[in-house]
Amino acid sequence: MDNNGFYRVELSGEKVAVEFGEIHALRKDILLYFDDNLEEPTNVLMPDGQFRCEYWKYLSIDFAQEWAESVHYQKLVQEGCLAILNGIALALLDEPISVIRKEWQQVSVAHILTYLEHFHAPSDKLMTAKNHLLTTYRFIRDLTQEDLDGDGMLKTFSVFTAGKWFTEEIIQAYGKWRVTTNAWLYLSNPSEYRAP
C-alpha cells in the first residue's frame, strides 16, 4: 500500500494502492467537468479524448490512514467520478442511434456497470447517485431500436431526472461548499487568507 494510505478495491476484492498522482489527475478532471457543466443537466460538455481516467474503478476509493484531507479527497473522488459517469452516459445517449456506442474509450458499458453494481455507497446521497447510474447504464446496455421513435429519439427513457439530480446535488452542491469554505477561511483570518 502507498504511504499516503489511499486504496481502491478491485472486483476481485484486492486492495490496490492509489497514489497522489492518480488522485490529482482525477481531481483535475472532476473540477474541469464540474466547471464546464455547472448549469447543464443533460447537454453535458465532454470533449473527445479529454476524460481518460477509469473513473468506475475509483468509486471504491478509501484510506487506511487518515490525513487532514483524506475525507475530502475521498468524497470529491467518489462524487466526482459518479458525476462524470453520468456525463459519459449522457454523451453516449446523445449520439444518433446509428452510432450509439455501448462502450466508452474501448471499455464496454457492461464492464462499467459491473463496477457500479459492486460499489458500496457510503451514504444515502451516493446510493441515489448509484441507483440513477444503474438505471441509465442498464438502459444503454439493453438499448434497441424499439426504444426510439420514428425520428430516432428516445421514447422509453428520460435523461432529465438523473441529469438534473447530478447537477443540483453533486456539481452545484460542491460549488456552494467551496464558496462557503472560502468565505469562512477569509472571515477567520483575512490577513492570512489565500484563495485556493
N, C-alpha and C positions, 0 to 999 in steps of 0.2 A: 504494500500500500504506500502511495506517495506520502511524504511527510506533511502535506497540507491537510491530510485526513479525509478528503473527498473521495467518494467512490460511487459507482453505479452498479446496478445488478443486472446481469445478462439473463436471458430467458432460461438458461440452464441453472440459474441460481448463483453462478460465480460472481464474486465481487471484483470489479475492475477499477483500478485506481484512476482518478480523474485529476489531471494536472491543472495548475492555474492557467496555463496557456489555453487549454480547452475551454475552461470557464470563461476566460476573457474573449475568446472567439465567439462563444455562444452569446455572451453579454453584448458584444458589438452588433451581432445580427439581430438580437432581440430588441435592443434600443433603436436600431435603424427601422425595424419593422414597426415598432410602436409609433415612432415619429412619422413615418410615411403613411400610416393607416389610422391615425388618431380619430378621424371622423368618417371612416369608410367601413361600414358594417358588411357590405357584400362585394363591392368593387375594389378589392384589395390590390395594392401595388406589390408585385413580386417579380421583379425583372429576371429574365432568364439568366441562369448561372450565378446569381448573387447569393442565394441562400443554399449553401452547400454542406452544412453540417448534418449529421444523422440525428436530428432533434428527438426522434422517437426513443433513441437509446438513453437519453439523458432525463427522461421522466422519472426514473428511479433514483436520481442523484440523492445522496445522503452523506453524512460525515461521521467519522469515528471520533474525532477530536474537535471540540467546539472552539472556534476563534471568534474574534469580535464580529466579523462579517459572515460567519458560516450560515446562520439562519437566513440572512438577507440574500446571499447568493443562492442558497437552495430554493427559496421562494421565487426569486427572479427567474432562475433557470426553469423550474417546473412550470410556472405560469406562462413564461415567455415561450417555452417550447410547445405548450398546449396551444397558445395563440398562433404561433407560426404553423403548427399542424392544421389549424383551422384555415389559415391562409392558403396553405398548399391544397387543401380540399376545395376551397373556393376557386382557386386558379385552375384546378383540373376540371371543375364543373362549368367553368366559363368558356371552355373550348366548344366548338361545334361538335355535334355528335359524331361526325365522320372522323374526328381526330381526338376525341376524348380518350385520354390515356388512363390506364389503370396502373400507372407507375409514376414515380417521381424520381428523376435522376437515376434511372435504371434500378430503382427499388420498387417492388410491387406494393400496391395498396394493401394486399393481403398480408404482406410482411409487416408493414407499419401497423396494421390493425392488430396483429399478434402482440406487439409491444403495448398498444393501448389496452388490450384486454388484460394484460398482466400488470398494468400499472395499479398500484395500491394507493389510491388518492387519500392523502392525509387530512383532508378537510371536506366539508360539505361543498364549498365553492369549487374545489378541484374535482370532486365527484360529479358535479353538474357539468363542468367542462368535459370531463371524460365521457359522460353519457351523450352529450351533444356530438362529440367526435366519433363515438362508436356508431351512432345512428348515421352520420354522414359518410364515414368510411365504408360501412356495410352497404349503404346505398350505392356508392361508387363501385365497389367490388361487384355488386349484382346488377348494375345498370344495363338495361337492354333498350331496344327501340320502343318497346311498349311504354316506357316511362316518359316518352316525348309526344308532343302534339304534332300536328301536321306541319308546323313551321320549325320543328326541331327544338322547341323549347321544353324545359322540364314541366311536366304536368302533374307528377305524383310526389314531388318533393320541393320544399321551400327552403332556401338557404338563409332567409332573412332572420328567423328567430335566433338561430345559433350565432349568426354574424353579429346581430345587434347585442346579444349577450356578451360575446367576447370583447366587442368594442367598449361596452359600458363597464363590465365587471373586471376586466383584466387591463386593457390598454389605457382607458381613461382613469381607472382607479389607480394605476401606477403613476400616471402623471399628477394626479391630485396628491398622492402620497409624497412625491418628490417636492412639490410646491410647499406642502405643509412642513416637511422636514427642513427644507432650506430656510423657510421663514422662522422656524423655531431656532435653528442654529444661529441665524443672524440676530434674532432678539436676545438670545442667550449671551452673546458676546460679539457685538457689532464691530469692535476694533480688530478682532482676530478672524472674522469671517472671511472665508474664501469660497466662492461658488465652485461646485464640483464640475 
